[in-house]
């Protein structure tokens, strides 16, 4: 009686293996039914770019996806730093322009006005005033004449 049961089990196993071999899997049908992405269709089918390029593009796309998946923290930190630099760049540029204007104004005052009795604080005041649109420099010219 045990031999008959074991024969039935083997018979059932063999039948299921045979049916699996005969039936195509669903995933293979899905692969066949998928159409090409639009960019592959356009560039490599319609235009006719070399197939070697397609292989390289697909490999780099795969590597990029893996990199993005594995290095999320690094990418987040990079974009956070980039956003911080972008946010503070106008402030730094404004300050630099302001300092350049003041140094040029100081040089202009010292070279062209030829003032003997002027302190450093007064020179800074006049250069700041000039950079803010003031016209005290021109009044100094009138006082000397």
C-alpha contacts under 8 A as a table, 3 or more apart, distances in Angstrom:
res1	aa1	res2	aa2	distance
1	X	4	X	5.35
1	X	5	X	6.60
2	X	5	X	5.17
2	X	6	X	6.28
3	X	6	X	5.18
3	X	7	X	6.13
4	X	7	X	5.06
4	X	8	X	6.24
5	X	8	X	5.09
5	X	9	X	6.33
6	X	9	X	5.10
6	X	10	X	6.25
7	X	10	X	5.18
7	X	11	X	5.97
8	X	11	X	4.91
8	X	12	X	6.11
9	X	12	X	5.14
9	X	13	X	6.21
10	X	13	X	5.03
10	X	14	X	6.09
11	X	14	X	5.21
11	X	15	X	6.24
12	X	15	X	5.14
12	X	16	X	6.27
13	X	16	X	5.26
13	X	17	X	6.24
14	X	17	X	5.17
14	X	18	X	6.16
15	X	18	X	5.08
15	X	19	X	6.16
16	X	19	X	5.12
16	X	20	X	6.14
17	X	20	X	5.13
17	X	21	X	6.24
18	X	21	X	5.12
18	X	22	X	6.29
19	X	22	X	5.11
19	X	23	X	6.10
20	X	23	X	5.33
20	X	24	X	7.60
21	X	24	X	7.38
24	X	28	X	7.08
24	X	29	X	7.56
25	X	28	X	5.59
25	X	29	X	6.81
26	X	29	X	5.17
26	X	30	X	6.33
27	X	30	X	4.99
27	X	31	X	6.29
28	X	31	X	5.15
28	X	32	X	6.38
29	X	32	X	5.17
29	X	33	X	6.17
30	X	33	X	5.11
30	X	34	X	6.19
31	X	34	X	5.42
36	X	40	X	6.32
36	X	41	X	6.08
37	X	40	X	5.40
37	X	41	X	6.25
38	X	41	X	5.03
38	X	42	X	6.05
39	X	42	X	5.05
39	X	43	X	5.89
39	X	44	X	7.97
40	X	43	X	5.36
40	X	44	X	5.38
40	X	45	X	6.84
40	X	54	X	7.80
41	X	44	X	5.85
41	X	45	X	4.97
41	X	46	X	6.27
42	X	45	X	5.89
42	X	46	X	5.04
42	X	47	X	6.28
43	X	46	X	6.05
43	X	47	X	5.12
43	X	48	X	6.35
43	X	49	X	6.09
44	X	47	X	5.82
44	X	48	X	4.67
44	X	49	X	4.77
44	X	50	X	6.89
44	X	51	X	7.10
44	X	54	X	7.33
45	X	48	X	5.23
45	X	49	X	7.53
49	X	53	X	7.30
50	X	53	X	5.66
50	X	54	X	7.09
51	X	54	X	5.05
51	X	55	X	6.46
52	X	55	X	5.21
52	X	56	X	6.37
53	X	56	X	5.06
53	X	57	X	6.05
54	X	57	X	5.05
54	X	58	X	6.09
55	X	58	X	5.23
55	X	59	X	6.15
56	X	59	X	5.13
56	X	60	X	6.13
57	X	60	X	5.21
57	X	61	X	6.04
58	X	61	X	4.97
58	X	62	X	6.17
59	X	62	X	5.10
59	X	63	X	6.20
60	X	63	X	4.99
60	X	64	X	5.98
61	X	64	X	5.11
61	X	65	X	6.20
62	X	65	X	5.16
62	X	66	X	6.27
63	X	66	X	5.10
63	X	67	X	6.07
64	X	67	X	5.01
64	X	68	X	6.10
65	X	68	X	5.17
65	X	69	X	6.14
66	X	69	X	5.04
66	X	70	X	6.08
67	X	70	X	5.18
67	X	71	X	5.75
68	X	71	X	5.45
68	X	72	X	5.94
68	X	75	X	7.70
69	X	72	X	6.13
71	X	74	X	5.39
71	X	75	X	6.28
72	X	75	X	5.19
72	X	76	X	6.09
73	X	76	X	5.09
73	X	77	X	6.23
74	X	77	X	5.19
74	X	78	X	6.17
75	X	78	X	5.02
75	X	79	X	6.25
76	X	79	X	5.31
76	X	80	X	6.11
77	X	80	X	5.01
77	X	81	X	6.17
78	X	81	X	5.28
78	X	82	X	6.12
79	X	82	X	4.88
79	X	83	X	5.96
80	X	83	X	5.13
80	X	84	X	6.22
81	X	84	X	5.02
81	X	85	X	6.22
82	X	85	X	5.17
82	X	86	X	6.10
83	X	86	X	5.02
83	X	87	X	6.05
84	X	87	X	5.07
84	X	88	X	6.28
85	X	88	X	5.29
85	X	89	X	5.85
86	X	89	X	5.34
86	X	90	X	7.85
87	X	90	X	7.12
88	X	91	X	5.38
88	X	92	X	6.37
89	X	92	X	5.16
89	X	93	X	6.04
90	X	93	X	5.02
90	X	94	X	6.01
91	X	94	X	5.18
91	X	95	X	6.21
92	X	95	X	5.15
92	X	96	X	6.13
93	X	96	X	5.14
93	X	97	X	6.13
94	X	97	X	5.19
94	X	98	X	6.09
95	X	98	X	5.02
95	X	99	X	6.20
96	X	99	X	5.18
96	X	100	X	6.15
97	X	100	X	5.10
97	X	101	X	6.13
98	X	101	X	5.14
98	X	102	X	6.29
98	X	131	X	7.52
99	X	102	X	5.13
99	X	103	X	6.19
100	X	103	X	5.23
100	X	104	X	6.14
101	X	104	X	5.17
101	X	105	X	6.05
101	X	127	X	7.97
101	X	131	X	6.15
102	X	105	X	4.99
102	X	106	X	6.13
102	X	124	X	7.58
102	X	127	X	5.23
102	X	128	X	5.93
102	X	131	X	6.44
103	X	106	X	5.10
103	X	107	X	6.29
103	X	127	X	7.59
104	X	107	X	5.14
104	X	108	X	6.10
105	X	108	X	4.96
105	X	109	X	6.09
105	X	127	X	5.00
105	X	130	X	6.99
105	X	131	X	7.41
106	X	109	X	5.15
106	X	110	X	6.16
106	X	123	X	6.51
106	X	124	X	7.13
106	X	126	X	7.92
106	X	127	X	5.56
107	X	110	X	5.21
107	X	111	X	6.04
108	X	111	X	5.28
108	X	112	X	5.78
108	X	113	X	7.67
109	X	112	X	5.56
109	X	113	X	5.31
109	X	114	X	7.34
109	X	123	X	7.82
109	X	127	X	7.79
109	X	137	X	7.59
110	X	113	X	5.94
110	X	114	X	5.74
110	X	115	X	6.85
111	X	114	X	5.99
113	X	140	X	7.79
113	X	141	X	6.85
115	X	118	X	6.33
118	X	122	X	6.26
118	X	123	X	6.70
119	X	122	X	5.23
119	X	123	X	6.24
120	X	123	X	5.03
120	X	124	X	6.26
121	X	124	X	5.11
121	X	125	X	6.12
122	X	125	X	4.92
122	X	126	X	6.10
123	X	126	X	5.17
123	X	127	X	6.16
124	X	127	X	5.17
124	X	128	X	6.05
125	X	128	X	5.22
125	X	129	X	6.04
126	X	129	X	5.01
126	X	130	X	6.07
126	X	136	X	6.85
126	X	137	X	6.78
127	X	130	X	5.03
127	X	131	X	6.23
128	X	131	X	5.14
128	X	132	X	6.23
129	X	132	X	5.16
129	X	133	X	6.46
129	X	134	X	4.94
129	X	135	X	7.39
129	X	136	X	7.21
130	X	133	X	5.25
130	X	134	X	4.78
130	X	135	X	6.20
130	X	136	X	7.15
130	X	137	X	6.95
131	X	134	X	7.09
134	X	137	X	7.87
135	X	138	X	5.59
135	X	139	X	6.89
136	X	139	X	4.95
136	X	140	X	6.37
137	X	140	X	5.19
137	X	141	X	6.64
138	X	141	X	5.09
138	X	142	X	6.58
139	X	142	X	5.01
139	X	143	X	6.32
140	X	143	X	5.05
140	X	144	X	6.41
141	X	144	X	5.41
141	X	145	X	6.59
142	X	145	X	5.37
